[in-house]
Amino acid sequence: MGMTDNQIVEQYSSVVSGILNELPVGSRVAWLGQKHPSMGQDKLLYDSIMSGVNNDLYHTFYDLNNEVYEGSVKWDVHSKWDIGGYDLVLGLRVLYLCDSRERLLSNLKNISANNDTVIFDFMTGNPVAINGIECFMKKNSSPTILPFFEELYEGSFDVSSNHGDQIVTLQHIKSSGMNIKNILTFRDGVKRRFYTLCEVESES
Ligand SMILES: C[S@@+](CC[C@H](N)C(=O)[O-])C[C@H]1O[C@@H](n2cnc3c(N)ncnc32)[C@H](O)[C@@H]1O
């Protein structure tokens, strides 16, 4: 596990465990971009979160590479997210698979309207110093979403996109009929990205 992963796991785990512990017993939880734990892959964050959970919950795992384990669904992040009826939807580190702001906002709006609570996280690209100001961008012409929540970042920063449907600001979220309730915003000490873990609420 890389240094950055360590820091993210450390920051997210206890907060997300706490959210899961507070759900009523028997609540239904959907994990987006998460293989079924029985597959034994890509589960460091999942294991770390679940090691702090002492609540009886029903978990369903949505992932492109999910197989036939009960409680798992084959799901493509690039499709329409047809996911409803859960007490909690967790979309952790799914953003870096998304490459269209328009599609992401429409999917977030849909799941926040159709589930009780949605927790999602937004991570920036790496900053590059340009004329003395840190500018967030995605390397190698990567098309993936670049969040820029200036209001939550301490300091003065800039952002530079690779295409017109890449940057997501709090204004974009607001004008799509959603609100962000910030749970945690921090910068990792290695790549110096900003991470925002938040609750996404639909206004309608
Ligand atoms: C998105 S990351 C996040 C993993 C986990 N939620 C975490 O934070 O540790 C890796 C996961 O995304 C899945 N994945 C890759 N491409 C995908 C796609 N197009 N749609 C849905 N899931 C995808 C991979 O199978 C892998 O389980």
Ligand as a Chemical Component Dictionary entry (heavy atoms), coordinates in Angstrom:
data_LIG
# 
_chem_comp.id                   LIG 
_chem_comp.type                 NON-POLYMER 
_chem_comp.pdbx_formal_charge   0 
_chem_comp.three_letter_code    LIG 
# 
loop_
_chem_comp_atom.comp_id 
_chem_comp_atom.atom_id 
_chem_comp_atom.alt_atom_id 
_chem_comp_atom.type_symbol 
_chem_comp_atom.charge 
_chem_comp_atom.model_Cartn_x 
_chem_comp_atom.model_Cartn_y 
_chem_comp_atom.model_Cartn_z 
_chem_comp_atom.pdbx_ordinal 
LIG C1  C1  C 0  -12.446 2.581  -8.134  1  
LIG S1  S1  S 1  -11.195 1.870  -7.234  2  
LIG C2  C2  C 0  -11.876 1.948  -5.610  3  
LIG C3  C3  C 0  -11.797 0.747  -4.737  4  
LIG C4  C4  C 0  -12.357 0.915  -3.334  5  
LIG N1  N1  N 0  -13.661 1.555  -3.314  6  
LIG C5  C5  C 0  -11.357 1.668  -2.483  7  
LIG O1  O1  O 0  -11.540 2.870  -2.249  8  
LIG O2  O2  O -1 -10.381 1.066  -2.076  9  
LIG C6  C6  C 0  -11.012 0.258  -7.785  10 
LIG C7  C7  C 0  -12.254 -0.544 -8.138  11 
LIG O3  O3  O 0  -12.912 -0.028 -9.278  12 
LIG C8  C8  C 0  -13.345 -1.103 -10.075 13 
LIG N2  N2  N 0  -13.594 -0.594 -11.448 14 
LIG C9  C9  C 0  -12.692 -0.329 -12.414 15 
LIG N3  N3  N 0  -13.302 0.138  -13.526 16 
LIG C10 C10 C 0  -14.631 0.191  -13.226 17 
LIG C11 C11 C 0  -15.793 0.596  -13.968 18 
LIG N4  N4  N 0  -15.706 1.044  -15.227 19 
LIG N5  N5  N 0  -16.999 0.524  -13.336 20 
LIG C12 C12 C 0  -17.108 0.075  -12.075 21 
LIG N6  N6  N 0  -16.051 -0.325 -11.325 22 
LIG C13 C13 C 0  -14.824 -0.280 -11.902 23 
LIG C14 C14 C 0  -12.245 -2.128 -9.931  24 
LIG O4  O4  O 0  -12.695 -3.432 -10.240 25 
LIG C15 C15 C 0  -11.849 -1.961 -8.466  26 
LIG O5  O5  O 0  -12.568 -2.838 -7.632  27 
# 
loop_
_chem_comp_bond.comp_id 
_chem_comp_bond.atom_id_1 
_chem_comp_bond.atom_id_2 
_chem_comp_bond.value_order 
_chem_comp_bond.pdbx_ordinal 
LIG C1  S1  SING 1  
LIG S1  C2  SING 2  
LIG S1  C6  SING 3  
LIG C2  C3  SING 4  
LIG C3  C4  SING 5  
LIG C4  N1  SING 6  
LIG C4  C5  SING 7  
LIG C5  O1  DOUB 8  
LIG C5  O2  SING 9  
LIG C6  C7  SING 10 
LIG C7  O3  SING 11 
LIG C7  C15 SING 12 
LIG O3  C8  SING 13 
LIG C8  N2  SING 14 
LIG C8  C14 SING 15 
LIG N2  C9  SING 16 
LIG N2  C13 SING 17 
LIG C9  N3  DOUB 18 
LIG N3  C10 SING 19 
LIG C10 C11 SING 20 
LIG C10 C13 DOUB 21 
LIG C11 N4  SING 22 
LIG C11 N5  DOUB 23 
LIG N5  C12 SING 24 
LIG C12 N6  DOUB 25 
LIG N6  C13 SING 26 
LIG C14 O4  SING 27 
LIG C14 C15 SING 28 
LIG C15 O5  SING 29 
# 
